[in-house]
Amino acid sequence: MQISPFWRDQWKPLALIVVAFLLCFYLPIEALKQSERLQNAFWEALYLVRWYAQEHVLLCLIPAFFIAGAIAVFISQDSVIKYLGAKANPFLAYGVASVSGTILAVCSCTVLPLFAGIYRMGAGLGPAMAFLYSGPAINVLAMILTARVLGLQIGIARAVGAIGFSIVIGLAMQWIFRTEELEKVNPAAALPDEDDTRPLWQNALFFAVLVGILVFSNWAQPDVAAGFWFVIYSLKWWITGFFGIALAAILIAWLHLNPGKVFLISIVTAVLSWQFQEQPLVPFSFALVGFSWLTSTDKNEAGEWFESSWDYAKQILPLLLMGVLIAGALLGRPGEEALIPSEWVVLAVGGNSIFANFFAAIAGAFMYFATLTEVPILQGLIGNGMGQGPALALLLAGPALSLPNMLVIRSIIGTKKTAVFVALVVVMAALSGIIYGAIV
């Protein structure tokens, strides 16, 4: 019996419609209404997405979107291909990508606009994936906090593992998808050289200022109210303000924006900073709105910069917020219950079995960790019986991946590459946990 061409193409949509209809038809409303765990999951999803919006969208994501937009507009495609392309010097490409996290204190979601920027500008898949992993994984503050709170051994193991992971994962992705990468190289080789609009030192200083705003506005409070890191924390908004003044000067001198408008926004931001010293988000938000207005109304480079940044925001932000909602419903916030009971996680990661390490790596890959929050979470889990191997596995998989992160990566590089990347991270994290657990 032959199946018509129509049903060969349409059986998947039909199956989805039938399954959705049956779910709706037999939906156990009465049982769900009385389920306390389901109600907690609903509220935890809302709590987590509110926390994410308050703590990360303004301070992390919007500056990251502008950096990604600047990469697309102010860095020539020829330069990206030369230093990070598939045929670039591998020692330079993977060396830069693997240690980028020591500069960028970002989480698994904030790194996404930056990854999208360099990948779409022609970076090779291997260096781009090394950057994607290392951005949130190799955070110098997180390494120090891990060593101080969880112990020097696991702190060193995390640092060595994260740097090694980024290189190995990048090389593996480059090799697995080498045919597609070669197809990408050939058209790129035919591109004409692009004329740089300004000297290299100006572009370097421009990006240093943008990264400085991103890093210092998100500088986390250390666990001890003393020492060098605490001094930096106490001065974070002064340092951020200094970079803001430098950006204002660049907008006038190099991007030729209206000096009167730039001065007006700068003065109002300074006044708000003085009036709202305990609420720095108020002046920071005004500065972002004013900066967006300045660039969006420009008809030259600054206007292109805003349009490029806006394109990244439209693509990435909805997926991230949806992913955070789902993660909150499944796992909740630290210390709070959602659909998956926390005791299940604690029971599953005790000891150093193969199952415990793989479970920790998989759970860490789907959970969302804000920058530095993985350390106190691990401290609590270890206190409840988590083994040293699974702890390292979670440290190596958790900060670099999350469900929101995966949704966005899929929209950038496709389902197959995303699945391979996630599998590589999980497997390598679990194997590292097994080896480390056996040693210690």
N, C-alpha and C positions, 0 to 999 in steps of 0.2 A: 504493500500500500504506500503510495507516494504522498508526501506531505507537500502541500502547496507552498510556493515561494513566500507568499504573504505570511503564513503561520511560522515558517522557518525564521523569519525576521522579527515577528511580533510576539513570540511565545514568552519572552522574558518580561516585557511590559504587562502582558496578560497575567502571568504568574504573580507579579508584584501586586496588581490590582486585586486579584482573588485573595491573596494572603492578607492584604490590608482590610478587605471587606470582612473576612472571617474574624480577624482580630476585633474589629469594631462591633460585629454582630454578637460575639461571645464575651465582650469586655466585662469583667467581673466588677462592676462599679461598687456594689455594696461592700465587697471584701476590701477593695482598694480604699474606700472611704474610711474604713475603720482601722487601716494599717498605720500604726504610729511611725514605723520605719519609712514608709512611703512619704508621709507628711514631712518627716525630717529631711528626706532627700530633696523634696521640693524646696524647702526653706534654705537648705545648705547650698543648693545651686544658686539661689538668689543672693545669699550672703557672699558666696565666693565671687560671683560676677560683679557685685557692688565693690567688694574689696579690690578686685583687679582694676576696675575702672578708677577707683580713688587713688590707688598706689602706683599704677603702671602706665595707664594710657597717656596722661599728661606729661609725666616725667620721663618715661622710657620710650613709648611707641612713637609719639609725635616727633621728638628729636630724631629718632631712628628713621622715620619716614623721610625727613628732610635730608638726612645723610644719604639715604638710598637715592633720593631724587637728584642730589648733587653729584653722586657717582655717575648717574646716567647723563647728566648735562655737562658737567665740567671736566670729566675724565674721558679722554678719547678712547674709542673702542680699540684702536691700534695699540695703545699703551696697556690696556687690560690683557689683550691677547699676547702681547710681548712678554709680560711678566707672570701672568697666571693662566695663559692658554694651554691647550693640550700639548703643544710643542715647546713650551717655555722650559727654561732650565729647571729641572725638577728639584734640585737642592734649594734654589731660590724660592720657587713657587710653594713647595710644601713647607719649607722653613718658615716663610712669612705666615702662611695660613695656620700652621700648627701652634704658633705662640701668640696669635692675635688676642686670645682671651686674657692674657696678662695685662692688656691695655683696656679691653672692653669688659667692664664689669656688668654684663648683661645676662638676662635669663633666656630660656629656650625660645621665648616668643619675640623678645626685643631684637634678637639677632636675625630674624627672618627677613625684614626689609633690606638689611645690609647684604644678606646672602642673595636675595632676589636681584639686587642691584648689580653685584659683580658677575653673577651667572648670566644674566641677560645681556651684559655688555661683552660677553665672549670668554669669560674665564672657563678653563677646562673643568670637567665634571669632578675630577679628583681633587684639585686644589680648592674648588668651591665647597665640596663636601667636607674636606678637612677644616675649612674655615667655619662651616656650619656647626661641626661638632665642637671645635675648640673654643668658639666664641663664648658660650656659657659654661663649658666644662673646665677651662683652665683660667679660673679667676684667682688672682694672687691673694685677695682677701679671704676667699673661701678656703684656699689651701692652708693659710695661716690659722684660720679659725678651726679647721678640721684637726690640725696637728695639736692645737692647744686644748680643744674640748674632748676629742675622741682619742688622742694619743699620737705621738710622733710617728710611729710605724705606719699607721693607716693614712696619716697625712702625706708621708713620702710616697706610699704606694699609690695614693690618688694622683699626686702630681706626675709621677713617672707614667702611670697607666693612661692618664688623660692625654699627655703629649704623644705617647706612642700610639694610642688609639687613633688620634686624628690623622696621623700619617698613614697607618695601616689601612684604615677605613677609606681614606682618599685614594690610595693606590689600588685597593680592591675594587672600588667603584669604577675607577678609570679602566681597569683591566676587564671587568665583567661587561662593561658597555663600550668596549674599545671600538667596535664597528660603528656605532652611532657617533662616537666622538671623532672618528676619522672623517665621517661625512660632514661634521660641523667645521672641521679644520679647513677643508678644501675651499668652501665659499669664503671663509675668513681670510684665506691667503690672497684672494683676489681683490680684497678691499683696498682702495687707494689710501695712502697715508693722509692722516688728518692734520691740519695745521692747528697747533696749540694756540689758544687765544691769549694766554698769559704765561709767564715763566713758571717753571716747575716749583720754585720756592714759594711762589704765591699760592699755588694750588695746595702745596704741602701745609702751609700755614693756615689756609682756609679750612682744610679738613681737620687740622689739629684743634682749631677753635671749636668746631662743631662737636668733635669727639670729647673735648674738654667739658663742654656744657652737658653732654650726655652722661659722662662718667661722674663728675662731681655733684651734679644735682641728684644723683642716685646713690651717693656715698652712704653706706650703711653704718649705723652706730656699732662700734666694737663692743665686746662683752665686758671690757675693763675701761673704766673712766680715767685712763691715764695713758701716757705713751704717745708715740708718733702718730699712730692711726687715729687716736682720739682727737689729737690736735687738728688733723686734717678734717675730721668730722665736724669739729666745732667751728671750723672756718669754711665749711663747704659752700655756704651761700655767698660768702664774700668772694671765694674763688670763682664760683659760677657767675657772679656779677662781673668780675674782671673779664671773663671770656665773653660775656654778653656785650660789654663795652667794645672789646676787640671786634666782635661780629658787626656791631653798628658801624665801626670805622671801615670795615671791609665793604659793607653795603654801600657806603658813600664813595669810597676811593676806587674800588674795583668794579662794582656792579652798577655804579652811577645812579643810585636811587636818590630821591629828593631829600636833601639834607634837612630841610625844615621838618618833614614828616618823621624822619629817623630821630631827630632831636626831641620832637614832641613825645614820641612813644618812649624814648629812653628816660626822659624827665618824669613822665607819669609813672613809669615802672619803678624808678628810684623813690618817688614819693610813696607809692603803695608799699614798697619794701620797708620803708621806715614806719608806716602806719600799721602794717600787718606783720610785725617781726615774728610773731608766734604762728602765723599762718602763711608760710612762704608760697603756698600754692596760688594765693591770690595774685601777687605780682607776677609770678611765673606764668600763670594762665593769661593775664593781660598781655605780657610780652609775646606769648605765642600767637594770640589773636592779632595783635598789632603787626607782628612779623608776617603773618599769613596775609593780612590785608596789603601790606607793602609789596610783597612779592607777587600776589595774585593780580594786582592792578598794573604791574609793569608789562610792557610789550616786548621786552628784550630778554636777555639771559635769565634774569630773576623770574620773569613770568613763566619761562620754560621750566625753570627749577620747581616752581610751585605746582605746575601742571603734572610734572613727573612724580612729585611727592604725593599729590592727590590721587594719582592712578594707583600707586602702591597702597595707599590707605583704603581706597575703595575695595581693592581685591583682598587685602589681608585682614583688616579689622573685623568685618562681619564673621569670618571663619574663626578667628581667635575667640571672639565673645561667645559664639555658639559652642566651641570646644570647651571653654571654661565652664559654661553652664552644665554640659554633660559630665565633665570631670567632677564638678561639685555634687551633682546628683548621685554619682557612683561612689565617690570616696570621701566627700565632705571636706571640711577644713581640718587642720591639725587639732586633734583632741575632740573632734565632733563626729557623730555617727551619721552615715548616709545609707545607701542601699547595701553596700558591702561592709559588714561588721569589722571593726578594727582588730578584734581578737582573732579573726580568721587570718589576718596578715601576720600577726605576732606568732601564732601557732605554726604558720607555714614557713617562717624564716628562722626557726631555731636550729642550732647546730650548723653543720657545714656540708649537708648532703647535696647531691647534684640537684635534686628537686628544689631545695631551699634557695640555692644560688640562682637557678633559673626563674623561680617565682619572684625573688627579689628584683632581678633584672627586668622582668616583664612588668611587675607592678610599678617599679620606678620609671619605666619608659612611658607608662600611661598617666602617671600622676603629674600634677603641675607643681613645680618648686619655684618659688620666687628666689632671687639671688640671696644666698646665705641661709635660707630657711631650711635647707636639707640637713644642716648640722644639728640644730636642736631636735628636729624630728628623729634623726638617727640616734641621738643621745637617748631619747625616750624609748625607742624600739630596742636598743641594746640593753637598756635597764630592765626591759621586760623579757629578755632572753634571746634576743636576736644574735646570731653568730657573727664572728668577725668577717668571714668570707662573704655571706650575704650582704653585710653592711657595705663592704667595698663594692660589691656588684651594684647595689642601689646607688651608691655615690657616683659610679662611672656611667650608669644609664640614666639616672633620674634628671640631673640638671640639664643634660643635653637634649632630652626628648620630653614630650608631653603629648597628650591627645590633641590639644589645640595646635601645637607645633606640627604634628603629622598632617592634619587637615590642610594646613597652608603649604607645606612642602609638596604634598600631592598636587596642588593646583599649579605649582611652579615647574616640577620636573616629571610629573606623571605618577601613576599608581605603581608601575613596576619598579622604577628606581626608588621610590619611597619605601616600598616593601623590603627591597634588598638592603637599603640603608638601615632601616629599623632592625631587621634581622641581624645584620652585622654588629650593630651596637649591643643588642641583647646577648648574642652568643659570646662575643668577646668579653662583655662585662661579667657574664656568668662563669666563663672559664677562668678569668682573672680572680674572681671570688673563690673558686674551688682551689686554685693554686695557692692563693694568699692564705686561705683558711687552713690548708694542709701545712703551710710553713709555720704559721704562728700558733 
